[in-house]
Amino acid sequence: MGRIKTKLVKRITNELIKQYGENFKKEFEENKKLVEKYSSVPSVKMRNIIAGYVTRQMKNNEE
C-alpha cells in the first residue's frame, strides 16, 4: 500500500498538469525540476511528493 495524497498535493498537481501538461515527462528527476520551476512550493519534501504524483499521473495517462 502506498501513501495517501492530500487534497493540497492533488490540487496543485492537477493545476500544473492542466497548465503545463505537455512539458511533463514520465521521469521523476525531470518532473522534479519542472515542479520547482512552475510552482512555489514551500519545501523540498512537498516538491518531491508533487513531482512523484505528477510522474504517476503522466504514466497513467499514457496507458
N, C-alpha and C positions, 0 to 999 in steps of 0.2 A: 504494500500500500504506500502511496505517496503522500506528500504533504498537501493540505488543502490550501488553495489560494484565496486570499481575502478579496473582498469587493474592490478595494483600492487597486490591487495588482491587476485584477481583471479589467477594471475600468480604464486604467492607464494603458494597458496592453491593447485593448480594443480601439482606443483613440489613436494610438501610434500606428496600428495596422491599417486603420481607416485612412489616415493621412499619408503615411509613408510605406504602405504595404509592398510596393514594387521594389523598394530598396532592401528589405529584409531577406535574409537567406536561410538555409537550413543548418548553418554553422553557428554555434553558440558564441565563439570568440568574435566573429564579425558583428553579430547582433548586439553583443555587449558594448562595442564601440559606438554603434548606431544609436542605442538607447541613451547613452551618455550624451551624444551629440544632439539628439532631438528632444530630450526632456530634461527637466531639472529635478531629478530625484535626490533626496536628502542624504542618502548613504550608499556605500558600495554594496552592502548586502542587499538592499532593496533593488539596486540596479541589476544585480545578478539574478535575483528572483524574477524580475520583469523580463530580462533577456532570455532566461530559460523558458518562461511561459510563451514568449514570442516565438522562440525556436520550435517549441512543441506545436503551437498553432500553425506555423508555416509547414511543418511536416504533415500535420493532419489535413491541411488544405490541399496538399499535393495528391493525397490518396483518393 
